[in-house]
Structure formats: C-alpha cells, structure tokens
Amino acid sequence: MDEMNGIRIAPSILAWDLGDLERAVEISVQGRADQVHLDVIDGHFAPNITFGPGTVKALRSRTDLKFDTHLMIENPQAYVDKFLDAGSDIITFHTEVMNGSVFDDLQRTVRARGREVGLAVKPETEVPKWALERLDKVSALVVMTVNPGFSGQKLDPAVLPKLQKAREYIEENGLGTDLEVDGGVEPENVQEVVRRGGNVLVAGAGVYGKKDPVGAVAVLRERAESARRRK
C-alpha cells in the first residue's frame, strides 16, 4: 500500500442518537478520530431520510475535524453549494446518479472552493470506466460494503474482492487516492478490510454501538495499523 495514505478512522454519526449529534461529534474528537462521516440520504436514492446542510452547519462549529459528507441523493447538483456553504471538507458523490461530464462540473465546483471530492459505489456497482479515468481528481474512492440507507448492517464480504481490485488499480497507476470503506466495519473485520486495501475506515456501529465509543476508535485504529504493518 502507498505509504502516503495512512490509516484514518471516520466515525459515522448516523449510528448515534440523532437527537444528540453534538455528542456524536464530541466522541469523535475525544477518540482522536481523523474525520467525521456524515451520511446525507434523501429518501429517493436510498430508503431513508437523514439530515441536510443545516445539520452540517450546526455541527461545524463543534470541531475542526474534517467533515466527509457522503451525498446519497439523486440530484447532487442542486445541493452541492449548500453543503459547501455548511462547511463540508470532502463531498462524496455516487457514480450511480451521474456520468463523467456531470462529475466534471461538480468536481470543478468543489475544487473552486478549495475542498475535496470523493466518489462512491454501492455494493453491486462496479467502478465505471469514466470514474477510473478520473481518479486523479478524486481524494477518495468510497467502496460501500452495505446497501445504503441504514446504520448497523453487517459488512458484505462479497464486496472485498472489488476493494482489492480498486487498490491494485490505484497502485498500478501511481495514484494518491484514498480507498474508503463504508459499511459494517468492526474490530472483528477491520484487519481483513485493511489487508484488501482500505485505508479510510468508516465505522458507525463499530464506534457508536460500543459501550465505550471513545475507546472504540482506538481499538479500530490499533487493529488496522497492525494489519497494515503485516502487509
């Protein structure tokens, strides 16, 4: 694995009490997480409705941690500026709702504001050719290992070969793109996820579902780093 891309833990606040998201951010800070993952779902792209730019803006003042806003929505063009205004540092778009030219427009919008772009694929989606050709413009390729919609699902091991294939493509092409794994990352499977090439680890229940969520961040990091050292 490219040594430029270190292990990063990104707790997903959707797994916490939605009435107390400020505390979810505090847990990320106290656990020394690297970034905060914010799942935005519109009820169309996936069967749930979560929160919007107003929530992101309200939480932005609570921490300097990087906000990774994952837009699971059908029309990101209509909302990208709102999430940039709210303070998102990375905005991740889904390949399923766009093509290369749409991505190019969104990417220019985000980069013009000095922010980063991610591209995500659902478990059953192969990374499209247009996306592979643009990975040099993408900070993170996000491989979902659960179907989008709800927190607490178990990681689908059938997706792991796709993760490994993506890592091989990144390395073969000398790219600095992070490989982010989103869905069901737990202490029991994080080592296999890292061995397959993941380096940004999104954890919902893997952090917030534990008795000690602050300490859970360190547990994930230690196991991930251990697997990486053995690669």
ABEGO torsion letter per residue (X at the ends): XBAABBBBBBBBAAABBAABAAAAAAAAAAAGBABBBBBBBAGAABBBBBBBAAAAAAAAAABABBBBBBBBBABAAAAAAAAAAAGBABBBBBAAABBAAAAAAAAAAAAAAGBBBBBBBBAABBBBAAAAAAAAABABBBBBABBBGBBGBBBBAAAAAAAAAAAAAAAAAGBABBBBBBEGBBAAAAAAAAAAGBABBBBBAAAAABABAAAAAAAAAAAAAAAAAAX
